[in-house]
Amino acid sequence: MASEEVFRKSPEGQAALDARDKRISARLRALMLMSEGKPMSQFATTAAALGAPPDALEQLVRLGFVRTASSPAPAPPPPLEDAYTRFRTVSGLFREIAADVLGLKAFFFILKVEKASTLEDLRELLPVLLPAVAKARGADKAASVEAQLRAMLQLGDS
């Protein structure tokens, strides 16, 4: 799957949101929050749904509050020193993927991740997370997420 441009807030954009900068209207502020990490192909739809101006992206780029970035290909898992470090890294990845894919339902899934205390507990969450990724982002994204998580959990193709 080819990488796709995704919407990202710049550090200046995050600072402007935190400070409730007057240069950003309420609609543009909502658009920045709702579009973070989403593909650019969804940006126009989200902007229209929020009633943002047609040139919303140009305004945000001109102010230096947003940038685009290519979706990263799954990186090989980093070498992990011990089980605790691996657990912290994998649970962080579970939370990051859930927040990106599940929307409001991420809250309940993240509670399950927080309740997990071992890598085995995280392995048991794979059958919950992977169908949600496939539904939200497609089978290709689900396959890459599965490969990355299985490698980090040191699972074979079971």
C-alpha positions as CSV (number, residue, x, y, z in Angstrom):
1,M,0.0,0.0,0.0
2,A,1.4,3.4,-1.0
3,S,1.9,5.9,1.7
4,E,-0.8,8.6,1.9
5,E,-0.4,12.2,3.0
6,V,-1.8,12.7,6.5
7,F,-2.7,15.9,8.4
8,R,-0.5,16.8,11.3
9,K,-0.4,19.8,13.6
10,S,2.9,21.7,13.8
11,P,4.3,22.6,17.2
12,E,3.2,26.1,16.5
13,G,-0.3,24.8,15.8
14,Q,-0.4,22.9,19.1
15,A,0.8,26.0,20.9
16,A,-1.9,28.1,19.2
17,L,-4.6,25.5,20.2
18,D,-3.3,25.4,23.8
19,A,-3.4,29.2,24.0
20,R,-6.7,29.5,22.2
21,D,-5.0,31.8,19.7
22,K,-7.5,34.4,18.3
23,R,-6.1,33.8,14.8
24,I,-7.9,30.5,14.7
25,S,-11.7,30.5,14.5
26,A,-13.7,27.9,16.5
27,R,-14.4,26.0,13.3
28,L,-10.7,25.9,12.3
29,R,-9.8,24.9,15.9
30,A,-12.3,22.0,15.8
31,L,-11.0,21.0,12.3
32,M,-7.4,20.9,13.6
33,L,-8.4,18.7,16.5
34,M,-10.6,16.3,14.4
35,S,-8.2,15.9,11.5
36,E,-5.0,15.1,13.4
37,G,-3.5,12.0,11.9
38,K,-6.3,11.5,9.4
39,P,-5.6,11.1,5.6
40,M,-5.8,14.3,3.6
41,S,-8.5,12.6,1.4
42,Q,-10.8,12.9,4.5
43,F,-9.9,16.6,5.2
44,A,-12.3,18.2,2.8
45,T,-15.2,16.1,4.1
46,T,-14.5,16.9,7.7
47,A,-14.1,20.6,6.9
48,A,-17.4,20.7,5.1
49,A,-19.2,18.9,7.9
50,L,-17.8,21.4,10.4
51,G,-18.8,24.4,8.2
52,A,-15.2,25.5,7.8
53,P,-14.3,27.8,5.0
54,P,-13.3,26.2,1.6
55,D,-9.8,27.6,2.0
56,A,-9.3,26.2,5.6
57,L,-6.3,24.2,4.8
58,E,-4.6,27.1,3.0
59,Q,-5.3,29.3,6.0
60,L,-3.8,26.8,8.5
61,V,-0.7,26.2,6.3
62,R,-0.2,30.0,5.8
63,L,-0.3,30.5,9.6
64,G,2.2,27.6,10.0
65,F,-0.2,25.6,12.2
66,V,-0.3,22.4,10.1
67,R,1.8,20.3,7.9
68,T,1.3,17.1,5.9
69,A,3.4,14.0,6.4
70,S,3.5,10.6,4.7
71,S,2.0,7.7,6.6
72,P,4.9,5.8,7.9
73,A,5.4,2.3,6.8
74,P,5.5,-0.1,9.7
75,A,9.0,0.2,11.2
76,P,10.8,-2.9,12.4
77,P,10.4,-3.4,16.1
78,P,13.2,-1.8,18.1
79,P,15.4,-4.1,20.1
80,L,13.9,-4.5,23.5
81,E,16.1,-5.1,26.5
82,D,13.7,-6.8,28.9
83,A,10.0,-7.9,29.3
84,Y,9.1,-4.7,31.1
85,T,10.4,-2.4,28.4
86,R,8.8,-4.5,25.8
87,F,5.5,-4.4,27.7
88,R,5.6,-0.6,28.0
89,T,6.5,-0.2,24.3
90,V,3.8,-2.6,23.1
91,S,1.1,-1.2,25.4
92,G,1.9,2.3,24.1
93,L,1.6,1.2,20.6
94,F,-1.8,-0.5,21.4
95,R,-3.0,2.8,22.9
96,E,-1.7,4.9,19.9
97,I,-3.4,2.6,17.3
98,A,-6.6,2.6,19.3
99,A,-6.7,6.3,19.6
100,D,-6.1,6.7,15.9
101,V,-8.6,4.1,14.7
102,L,-11.4,3.7,17.2
103,G,-12.5,7.3,17.8
104,L,-14.7,7.6,20.9
105,K,-14.6,3.8,21.4
106,A,-10.9,4.1,22.0
107,F,-11.5,5.1,25.6
108,F,-12.9,1.7,26.5
109,F,-10.3,-0.2,24.6
110,I,-7.5,1.9,26.3
111,L,-9.0,1.0,29.7
112,K,-8.5,-2.7,28.7
113,V,-4.9,-1.9,27.7
114,E,-4.3,-0.2,31.0
115,K,-5.7,-3.1,32.9
116,A,-3.3,-5.5,31.1
117,S,-0.3,-6.4,33.2
118,T,1.6,-8.8,31.0
119,L,2.4,-9.3,27.3
120,E,0.0,-12.3,27.4
121,D,-2.8,-9.9,28.4
122,L,-2.0,-7.7,25.4
123,R,-1.9,-10.7,23.1
124,E,-5.5,-11.4,24.1
125,L,-6.5,-7.9,22.9
126,L,-5.3,-8.5,19.4
127,P,-8.6,-10.2,18.3
128,V,-10.4,-7.1,19.5
129,L,-8.2,-4.5,17.9
130,L,-7.5,-6.0,14.5
131,P,-11.1,-6.2,13.3
132,A,-11.7,-2.6,14.3
133,V,-8.6,-1.5,12.4
134,A,-9.8,-3.4,9.3
135,K,-13.2,-1.8,9.5
136,A,-11.9,1.7,10.0
137,R,-8.8,1.7,7.7
138,G,-9.0,-1.4,5.5
139,A,-7.5,-4.8,5.3
140,D,-4.1,-3.5,4.2
141,K,-3.7,-1.3,7.3
142,A,-5.0,-4.1,9.5
143,A,-2.4,-6.5,8.0
144,S,0.5,-4.0,8.6
145,V,-0.7,-3.3,12.2
146,E,-1.0,-7.1,12.8
147,A,2.5,-7.7,11.5
148,Q,4.0,-5.0,13.6
149,L,2.2,-6.0,16.8
150,R,2.9,-9.7,16.3
151,A,6.6,-8.9,15.8
152,M,6.7,-6.9,18.9
153,L,4.8,-9.5,20.9
154,Q,7.1,-12.1,19.3
155,L,4.2,-14.1,17.9
156,G,4.4,-16.4,14.9
157,D,1.7,-16.7,12.3
158,S,-0.8,-18.5,14.6
